[in-house]
Each structure stands twice: as C-alpha cells, then as structure tokens.
Amino acid sequence: MSGDLSGDLSLALPALDSGWEWHSFRTDGGTATDREDFVRLEVLEAP
C-alpha cells in the first residue's frame, strides 16, 4: 500500500502469509455525492 493513509490502514489489517500483499484503492468522488464505486480485478498467480 502507498499514499497518505497507508501506514494507518495497515495497522488495522490482519497479518498475511508469505507471498501475499494488500492493495488499497481510492475512488474519484467524495462520499457525499458518490456513495458506491466498483472495482474490477483480475488476480493471477505469480510465476
């Protein structure tokens, strides 16, 4: 994770097994006008 809040957010997340990593996402709108956003991901096994 990276960005202004990455340090604070990582403290609240559970520890991951070796080979796994967390990713965070930020949307383009504010919560007052943009209550929902969707993220499409493709997860691939690392070579």
Secondary structure, 3 states (H helix, E strand, C coil): CCCCCHHHHHHHCCCCCCCCCCCCCCCCCCCCCCCCCCCCCCCCCCC
